[in-house]
């Protein structure tokens, strides 16, 4: 990292559609919370902004922010308003500013999945800028996350260009998953006058009757980042670029890959309060206790001696590559004594596949439909092998959790999995997991078969576990990369 960029206390505005524990459907929530906490601990003036969804109002303690109640401003052809409520990140005194407008955010879920989301998140971006004005807060960097906040760079260059408060503000757009772009019909948005300078929008998209929020952010943000080095390269290719690869190649010099950090305050077996027993590299007895309690809890047969337990915690979507599991798993289950525990929900066909697998191997396979945070921790601790055969994986967090818990990941070489898991070489005893290249069942069969073979040798497996447990993907290591990038944006290319 260049030493020429000066050290200074930064003013940072971090806005996201999800911030844990207030609103979460995926890893974005964990990352935005952990990065905000890290930056606050580093004494930066960081202010986090989140829509005030109904579930946040119902489940968390909120305080009205004086002077930021019933703010009015124009959104296209109508006047709208909002109020601001303050929450606090757990384990920190870092503030989260929740933007309250019940018409926009008082539904049953975070996202509607329809065209109303375009209006909701345009409102959110504009509200953040309006609130910063009233706070007298001119950030050095607005850190936007995914398509929901990707219109802010355009608003800053158009509707708010007059305000000298933002004269030096830069924008960083972080892409957590390029597969979700915020693609909407243009006509209703233009008819309501939501864009003061539609000539700046992508004209071919407009001619086709659409507006792509993420593409707009890519075109107008000062800088771009994504959540691993490999994914930053992959999304510039036709295979992974989801139609935006050309625009990302044009901005290659402004695109940075930074692997997400892990909050070891929540994910470390040495002090994980959710586990039935705790353990660390020097004493692994607690891991065996966690295994036995996990099997008991899930109604699986107890194991005696060295019987591998395989774990899966995931959203059941095509991205996660789970379809690859249904050829090798039955084969190995028929030929070996092993246990499989799966936690997740999503595509109905995959849910049924896992139910069928459980039916084929009662007492040896358990599928838990849905999400359960405590069970996720138990699976990480009680498993020997963790399966992540992703088609693509921008970063992934579970493989890094697994490493810390001494649970060896079997992964495909893509995105953040390629950056965080090193294939184990039994001869040198170097590496942290098992990595396969090609997205097919043969590749996964080879990697899982290799893992199961190495598992037979206790001393070698023990060394492999320790290699993973000693990896450090903490925010104390990853967070400074964002500090460096903010300063680089401020200094100008």
C-alpha positions as CSV (number, residue, x, y, z in Angstrom):
1,X,0.0,0.0,0.0
2,X,1.6,3.3,-1.0
3,X,3.0,5.4,1.8
4,X,2.5,8.6,0.0
5,X,-1.2,8.8,0.8
6,X,-1.4,10.9,4.0
7,X,-2.8,9.6,7.3
8,X,-5.9,11.4,8.5
9,X,-9.2,10.9,10.3
10,X,-11.7,10.2,7.7
11,X,-15.4,11.3,7.3
12,X,-17.2,8.3,5.9
13,X,-20.9,7.7,5.0
14,X,-21.6,4.0,4.6
15,X,-25.1,3.2,3.3
16,X,-26.5,-0.3,2.7
17,X,-29.8,-2.0,2.4
18,X,-28.8,-4.5,5.1
19,X,-26.8,-4.1,8.3
20,X,-26.6,-6.9,10.9
21,X,-28.2,-7.5,13.3
22,X,-31.0,-5.1,12.3
23,X,-31.7,-6.3,8.8
24,X,-30.1,-9.3,7.2
25,X,-30.7,-11.7,4.3
26,X,-27.1,-12.5,3.5
27,X,-23.4,-11.6,3.9
28,X,-23.9,-7.9,3.0
29,X,-25.4,-7.3,6.4
30,X,-22.5,-8.9,8.2
31,X,-19.9,-7.0,6.1
32,X,-21.5,-3.6,6.4
33,X,-21.8,-3.9,10.2
34,X,-18.3,-5.3,10.7
35,X,-16.6,-2.7,8.5
36,X,-18.5,0.1,10.2
37,X,-17.5,-1.2,13.6
38,X,-13.9,-1.5,12.5
39,X,-13.8,2.1,11.1
40,X,-15.4,3.5,14.2
41,X,-12.8,1.7,16.4
42,X,-10.1,3.3,14.2
43,X,-11.5,6.7,15.3
44,X,-12.9,7.6,11.9
45,X,-16.2,9.6,11.8
46,X,-18.2,6.9,10.1
47,X,-22.0,7.1,9.9
48,X,-24.1,4.1,8.8
49,X,-27.4,4.5,7.1
50,X,-30.2,1.9,6.8
51,X,-33.8,1.9,5.8
52,X,-36.1,1.6,8.8
53,X,-37.9,-1.7,7.9
54,X,-40.8,-2.9,10.0
55,X,-38.8,-5.7,11.5
56,X,-36.2,-3.2,12.7
57,X,-38.8,-1.1,14.4
58,X,-40.3,-4.1,16.0
59,X,-37.2,-5.8,17.3
60,X,-34.7,-3.1,18.2
61,X,-34.3,-0.2,20.5
62,X,-34.4,3.1,18.6
63,X,-34.0,6.7,19.6
64,X,-35.3,9.7,17.6
65,X,-32.6,12.0,16.3
66,X,-33.3,15.5,17.4
67,X,-33.6,17.9,14.5
68,X,-34.0,15.1,12.0
69,X,-37.7,14.5,12.4
70,X,-40.3,15.0,9.6
71,X,-37.8,16.1,7.0
72,X,-39.4,17.1,3.7
73,X,-37.8,17.0,0.2
74,X,-38.8,16.4,-3.4
75,X,-38.7,13.0,-5.0
76,X,-39.5,13.5,-8.7
77,X,-43.0,15.0,-9.0
78,X,-44.0,14.8,-5.4
79,X,-43.0,15.9,-1.9
80,X,-41.9,13.2,0.5
81,X,-40.7,13.0,4.0
82,X,-38.7,11.0,6.5
83,X,-37.6,10.9,10.1
84,X,-34.3,9.5,11.5
85,X,-33.9,7.1,14.4
86,X,-30.7,6.1,15.9
87,X,-29.7,2.5,16.7
88,X,-26.3,1.3,18.0
89,X,-24.2,-1.5,16.7
90,X,-23.8,-4.3,19.2
91,X,-20.4,-4.3,20.9
92,X,-19.8,-0.7,19.8
93,X,-21.0,2.8,20.3
94,X,-21.1,3.3,16.5
95,X,-24.4,4.8,15.4
96,X,-26.7,3.4,12.7
97,X,-29.1,6.0,11.3
98,X,-32.4,4.4,10.3
99,X,-34.5,6.3,7.8
100,X,-38.2,6.1,8.5
101,X,-40.8,6.3,5.8
102,X,-43.6,3.8,6.3
103,X,-44.9,4.0,2.7
104,X,-41.5,2.9,1.5
105,X,-40.2,0.5,4.2
106,X,-43.0,-0.8,6.3
107,X,-43.7,-4.0,4.4
108,X,-43.3,-7.5,5.6
109,X,-39.9,-8.1,3.9
110,X,-36.8,-6.1,3.1
111,X,-37.4,-6.3,-0.7
112,X,-40.6,-6.5,-2.6
113,X,-39.0,-8.1,-5.7
114,X,-41.0,-5.7,-7.9
115,X,-40.9,-2.3,-9.5
116,X,-41.7,-0.5,-6.2
117,X,-38.1,-1.4,-5.1
118,X,-36.8,1.2,-7.6
119,X,-38.7,4.0,-5.9
120,X,-37.9,2.7,-2.4
121,X,-34.1,2.7,-3.0
122,X,-34.0,5.9,-5.0
123,X,-35.8,7.5,-2.0
124,X,-33.2,5.9,0.3
125,X,-30.2,7.4,-1.7
126,X,-31.8,10.8,-1.8
127,X,-32.8,10.7,1.9
128,X,-29.2,10.0,2.9
129,X,-28.0,13.0,1.0
130,X,-30.7,15.2,2.5
131,X,-29.9,14.0,6.0
132,X,-26.1,14.6,5.5
133,X,-27.0,18.2,4.4
134,X,-29.0,18.8,7.6
135,X,-26.2,17.3,9.7
136,X,-23.7,19.5,8.0
137,X,-21.8,16.3,7.2
138,X,-19.7,16.4,4.0
139,X,-18.2,12.9,3.8
140,X,-14.8,12.3,2.3
141,X,-16.3,9.2,0.8
142,X,-19.8,7.9,0.3
143,X,-19.4,4.1,0.5
144,X,-22.3,2.6,-1.4
145,X,-23.1,-1.1,-1.4
146,X,-24.8,-3.0,-4.3
147,X,-27.5,-1.8,-6.6
148,X,-29.8,-0.5,-3.8
149,X,-27.4,2.4,-3.2
150,X,-25.8,2.6,-6.7
151,X,-27.8,5.7,-7.8
152,X,-26.2,7.9,-5.2
153,X,-23.1,8.7,-7.3
154,X,-25.3,10.0,-10.1
155,X,-27.4,12.1,-7.7
156,X,-24.3,13.6,-6.2
157,X,-23.1,14.6,-9.7
158,X,-26.5,16.1,-10.7
159,X,-29.1,17.1,-8.2
160,X,-26.6,17.8,-5.4
161,X,-23.7,19.1,-7.5
162,X,-24.6,22.7,-6.3
163,X,-23.9,22.0,-2.7
164,X,-20.3,22.8,-1.7
165,X,-20.7,20.6,1.4
166,X,-20.1,17.7,-1.0
167,X,-17.7,19.4,-3.3
168,X,-14.8,17.1,-2.3
169,X,-16.8,14.0,-1.6
170,X,-15.9,10.8,-3.5
171,X,-18.0,7.7,-4.0
172,X,-17.0,4.1,-3.7
173,X,-19.4,1.4,-5.0
174,X,-18.9,-2.1,-3.6
175,X,-20.3,-4.9,-5.6
176,X,-21.1,-7.8,-3.4
177,X,-22.9,-9.9,-6.0
178,X,-23.0,-8.8,-9.7
179,X,-25.9,-11.2,-10.3
180,X,-28.3,-8.7,-8.7
181,X,-28.3,-5.5,-10.6
182,X,-31.6,-3.6,-10.0
183,X,-33.1,-3.7,-13.5
184,X,-36.4,-1.8,-13.8
185,X,-38.7,-0.5,-16.5
186,X,-37.7,3.0,-17.4
187,X,-41.1,4.5,-18.3
188,X,-42.7,4.8,-14.8
189,X,-39.5,6.2,-13.3
190,X,-39.1,8.8,-16.1
191,X,-42.8,9.7,-16.0
192,X,-42.5,10.7,-12.3
193,X,-39.5,12.9,-13.0
194,X,-37.1,10.9,-10.8
195,X,-34.1,11.8,-12.9
196,X,-33.4,15.4,-13.4
197,X,-30.9,14.7,-16.2
198,X,-32.0,11.5,-18.0
199,X,-29.5,12.2,-20.7
200,X,-26.8,10.9,-18.3
201,X,-28.5,7.5,-18.0
202,X,-27.3,4.7,-20.3
203,X,-29.0,5.6,-23.5
204,X,-29.1,2.1,-25.1
205,X,-30.8,0.9,-21.9
206,X,-33.3,3.7,-22.1
207,X,-34.1,3.0,-25.8
208,X,-34.8,-0.6,-24.7
209,X,-37.1,0.7,-22.0
210,X,-35.0,-0.1,-18.9
211,X,-32.8,1.4,-16.3
212,X,-30.0,-0.6,-14.6
213,X,-29.2,0.7,-11.2
214,X,-25.9,-1.1,-10.8
215,X,-24.7,-0.2,-14.2
216,X,-25.4,3.4,-13.5
217,X,-23.3,3.2,-10.3
218,X,-20.5,1.5,-12.2
219,X,-20.5,4.4,-14.7
220,X,-20.5,7.3,-12.2
221,X,-18.8,6.1,-8.9
222,X,-15.3,7.5,-8.3
223,X,-14.1,4.0,-7.5
224,X,-15.3,0.4,-7.5
225,X,-14.6,-2.5,-5.3
226,X,-15.7,-6.1,-4.9
227,X,-15.3,-8.7,-2.3
228,X,-12.3,-10.7,-3.4
229,X,-9.4,-10.3,-5.8
230,X,-10.4,-13.3,-7.9
231,X,-13.9,-12.1,-8.3
232,X,-12.6,-8.7,-9.4
233,X,-11.0,-10.5,-12.3
234,X,-13.8,-12.9,-13.0
235,X,-16.5,-10.2,-13.4
236,X,-14.5,-8.7,-16.3
237,X,-15.1,-11.9,-18.3
238,X,-18.2,-13.0,-20.3
239,X,-18.5,-16.1,-18.1
240,X,-19.1,-14.1,-14.9
241,X,-19.8,-10.5,-16.0
242,X,-23.6,-10.9,-16.3
243,X,-23.6,-8.5,-19.2
244,X,-21.6,-5.8,-17.4
245,X,-18.1,-7.2,-18.2
246,X,-17.4,-4.6,-20.8
247,X,-18.1,-1.7,-18.5
248,X,-16.0,-3.2,-15.8
249,X,-13.1,-3.7,-18.2
250,X,-13.3,0.0,-19.1
251,X,-13.0,0.8,-15.4
252,X,-10.3,-1.9,-14.6
253,X,-7.9,0.7,-13.2
254,X,-10.6,1.8,-10.7
255,X,-11.7,-1.7,-9.6
256,X,-10.2,-3.2,-6.5
257,X,-10.8,-6.6,-4.9
258,X,-10.8,-6.8,-1.1
259,X,-11.6,-10.0,0.6
260,X,-14.3,-9.6,3.3
261,X,-13.1,-9.8,6.9
262,X,-14.6,-12.2,9.5
263,X,-15.9,-11.0,12.8
264,X,-14.1,-13.3,15.1
265,X,-16.0,-11.8,18.0
266,X,-18.9,-13.9,16.8
267,X,-17.1,-16.7,14.9
268,X,-14.4,-18.2,17.0
269,X,-14.8,-21.6,18.8
270,X,-12.6,-20.4,21.7
271,X,-15.3,-18.1,22.9
272,X,-18.4,-18.9,20.9
273,X,-21.3,-18.6,23.4
274,X,-23.6,-20.6,21.2
275,X,-21.6,-23.8,21.3
276,X,-22.1,-26.6,23.8
277,X,-18.3,-26.7,24.3
278,X,-15.5,-24.4,23.3
279,X,-12.1,-25.3,21.9
280,X,-9.0,-24.0,20.2
281,X,-5.9,-25.2,18.4
282,X,-4.2,-26.3,21.6
283,X,-7.2,-28.4,22.8
284,X,-9.6,-29.9,20.4
285,X,-11.6,-32.0,22.9
286,X,-14.5,-29.4,22.7
287,X,-14.9,-30.1,18.9
288,X,-15.7,-33.7,19.6
289,X,-18.3,-32.7,22.2
290,X,-19.8,-30.3,19.6
291,X,-19.9,-33.1,17.0
292,X,-21.7,-35.5,19.4
293,X,-24.2,-32.8,20.5
294,X,-24.9,-31.8,16.9
295,X,-25.7,-35.4,15.9
296,X,-27.9,-35.9,18.9
297,X,-29.7,-32.6,18.3
298,X,-30.4,-33.5,14.6
299,X,-31.5,-37.1,15.4
300,X,-28.6,-38.7,13.7
301,X,-26.8,-41.9,14.8
302,X,-24.0,-41.5,17.2
303,X,-20.5,-42.2,15.9
304,X,-17.7,-44.2,17.5
305,X,-14.2,-43.7,16.4
306,X,-13.2,-41.6,13.3
307,X,-16.4,-41.2,11.3
308,X,-16.5,-38.0,9.2
309,X,-19.3,-35.5,9.6
310,X,-20.1,-33.3,6.5
311,X,-21.8,-29.9,7.0
312,X,-23.6,-27.5,4.6
313,X,-25.0,-24.1,5.6
314,X,-26.2,-22.1,2.6
315,X,-29.0,-20.5,0.6
316,X,-30.4,-23.1,-1.8
317,X,-29.8,-21.3,-5.0
318,X,-28.1,-22.4,-8.3
319,X,-25.2,-20.1,-7.5
320,X,-24.1,-22.4,-4.6
321,X,-23.6,-25.4,-6.9
322,X,-25.6,-27.7,-4.7
323,X,-26.8,-29.7,-7.7
324,X,-23.3,-31.2,-7.9
325,X,-23.8,-32.9,-4.5
326,X,-26.5,-35.4,-5.5
327,X,-24.2,-37.7,-7.5
328,X,-21.2,-38.1,-5.1
329,X,-23.0,-38.0,-1.8
330,X,-25.2,-41.1,-2.3
331,X,-22.2,-42.9,-3.7
332,X,-20.0,-42.1,-0.6
333,X,-22.9,-42.7,1.8
334,X,-23.3,-46.2,0.4
335,X,-19.6,-47.1,0.7
336,X,-18.6,-45.3,3.9
337,X,-19.9,-44.6,7.4
338,X,-20.4,-40.9,7.5
339,X,-23.0,-38.2,8.5
340,X,-24.3,-35.2,6.6
341,X,-26.0,-32.2,8.1
342,X,-27.6,-29.5,5.8
343,X,-29.1,-26.2,6.9
344,X,-30.7,-23.9,4.3
345,X,-33.8,-22.9,2.3
346,X,-34.5,-21.5,-1.1
347,X,-35.3,-23.3,-4.4
348,X,-38.1,-25.8,-3.9
349,X,-36.4,-28.4,-6.1
350,X,-33.2,-28.3,-4.0
351,X,-35.2,-28.5,-0.8
352,X,-36.9,-31.6,-2.1
353,X,-33.6,-33.1,-3.2
354,X,-32.2,-32.8,0.3
355,X,-35.4,-34.2,1.8
356,X,-35.1,-37.2,-0.6
357,X,-31.4,-37.7,0.4
358,X,-32.5,-37.7,4.1
359,X,-35.2,-40.3,3.2
360,X,-32.6,-42.5,1.4
361,X,-30.2,-42.5,4.4
362,X,-32.2,-42.1,7.6
363,X,-30.2,-41.6,10.7
364,X,-27.2,-40.6,8.6
365,X,-28.4,-37.5,6.7
366,X,-30.4,-34.6,8.2
367,X,-31.9,-31.7,6.3
368,X,-33.1,-28.6,8.3
369,X,-35.2,-26.3,6.2
370,X,-34.8,-22.6,7.0
371,X,-32.2,-20.7,8.9
372,X,-31.1,-21.1,12.5
373,X,-28.2,-19.0,13.7
374,X,-27.4,-21.3,16.6
375,X,-27.5,-24.4,14.4
376,X,-25.2,-22.7,11.9
377,X,-22.6,-22.3,14.6
378,X,-23.1,-25.9,15.8
379,X,-22.6,-27.2,12.2
380,X,-19.4,-25.2,11.8
381,X,-18.1,-26.6,15.1
382,X,-19.4,-30.2,14.9
383,X,-18.5,-31.0,11.3
384,X,-15.2,-32.3,10.0
385,X,-15.7,-31.2,6.4
386,X,-17.7,-28.2,5.0
387,X,-19.0,-28.3,1.5
388,X,-19.1,-25.2,-0.8
389,X,-19.1,-26.3,-4.4
390,X,-20.2,-22.9,-5.7
391,X,-20.8,-22.1,-9.4
392,X,-19.5,-18.6,-8.4
393,X,-18.8,-17.0,-5.0
394,X,-17.9,-13.3,-4.8
395,X,-16.4,-13.8,-1.4
396,X,-18.1,-16.3,0.9
397,X,-17.8,-16.2,4.6
398,X,-18.6,-19.8,5.6
399,X,-15.3,-21.2,4.3
400,X,-13.5,-18.7,6.5
401,X,-15.7,-19.6,9.5
402,X,-14.9,-23.2,8.8
403,X,-11.2,-22.7,8.8
404,X,-11.3,-21.0,12.2
405,X,-13.5,-23.9,13.6
406,X,-11.1,-26.6,12.3
407,X,-13.7,-27.8,9.8
408,X,-11.9,-28.5,6.5
409,X,-13.6,-26.8,3.5
410,X,-14.1,-28.5,0.2
411,X,-14.6,-25.8,-2.4
412,X,-14.5,-24.9,-6.0
413,X,-11.7,-22.6,-7.2
414,X,-13.8,-19.4,-7.8
415,X,-14.0,-15.9,-6.4
416,X,-13.3,-15.6,-2.7
417,X,-13.0,-19.4,-2.3
418,X,-9.9,-19.3,-4.5
419,X,-8.5,-16.4,-2.4
420,X,-9.1,-18.0,1.0
421,X,-8.7,-21.8,0.7
422,X,-5.3,-23.3,-0.4
423,X,-5.4,-26.9,-1.7
424,X,-3.8,-29.3,0.8
425,X,-0.7,-31.2,-0.3
426,X,-0.3,-34.3,1.9
427,X,3.4,-34.6,1.0
428,X,4.3,-31.1,2.3
429,X,1.4,-30.8,4.7
430,X,0.8,-27.3,3.4
431,X,-2.7,-26.0,2.6
432,X,-6.0,-25.5,4.3
433,X,-8.7,-27.4,2.3
434,X,-9.5,-29.2,-0.9
435,X,-10.1,-27.3,-4.1
436,X,-11.5,-28.5,-7.4
437,X,-11.4,-26.5,-10.7
438,X,-14.2,-27.5,-13.0
439,X,-17.9,-27.1,-12.2
440,X,-19.0,-30.7,-12.6
441,X,-19.7,-33.6,-10.3
442,X,-16.5,-35.3,-11.3
443,X,-14.5,-32.4,-9.9
444,X,-16.4,-32.4,-6.6
445,X,-16.2,-36.2,-6.4
446,X,-12.4,-36.0,-6.7
447,X,-12.1,-33.3,-4.1
448,X,-14.5,-34.9,-1.6
449,X,-12.9,-38.3,-2.2
450,X,-9.5,-36.9,-1.5
451,X,-10.7,-35.2,1.7
452,X,-12.3,-38.5,2.9
453,X,-9.1,-40.4,2.1
454,X,-6.9,-37.9,4.0
455,X,-9.3,-38.0,6.9
456,X,-8.3,-41.6,7.5
457,X,-4.9,-40.4,8.7
458,X,-5.4,-38.7,12.0
459,X,-2.0,-37.1,12.3
460,X,-2.2,-35.6,8.8
461,X,-5.8,-34.4,9.3
462,X,-4.8,-32.8,12.6
463,X,-2.1,-30.8,10.9
464,X,-4.6,-29.7,8.2
465,X,-7.0,-28.6,10.8
466,X,-4.4,-26.5,12.5
467,X,-3.3,-24.9,9.3
468,X,-6.8,-23.6,8.8
469,X,-7.4,-22.5,12.4
470,X,-4.3,-20.3,12.3
471,X,-5.4,-18.3,9.3
472,X,-6.3,-14.7,10.0
473,X,-9.1,-13.1,8.0
474,X,-10.0,-10.6,10.7
475,X,-11.1,-7.1,10.0
476,X,-7.9,-6.0,11.7
477,X,-6.2,-7.4,8.6
478,X,-8.8,-6.6,5.9
479,X,-10.1,-3.3,7.2
480,X,-6.9,-1.3,6.6
481,X,-7.3,-2.1,2.8
482,X,-10.5,-0.1,2.8
483,X,-8.8,2.8,4.6
484,X,-6.1,2.7,2.0
485,X,-8.7,2.7,-0.8
486,X,-10.6,5.6,0.7
487,X,-7.5,7.7,0.9
488,X,-6.5,6.8,-2.7
489,X,-9.9,8.0,-3.9
490,X,-9.5,11.2,-2.0
491,X,-6.0,11.8,-3.4
492,X,-7.3,11.3,-6.9
493,X,-5.8,9.1,-9.6
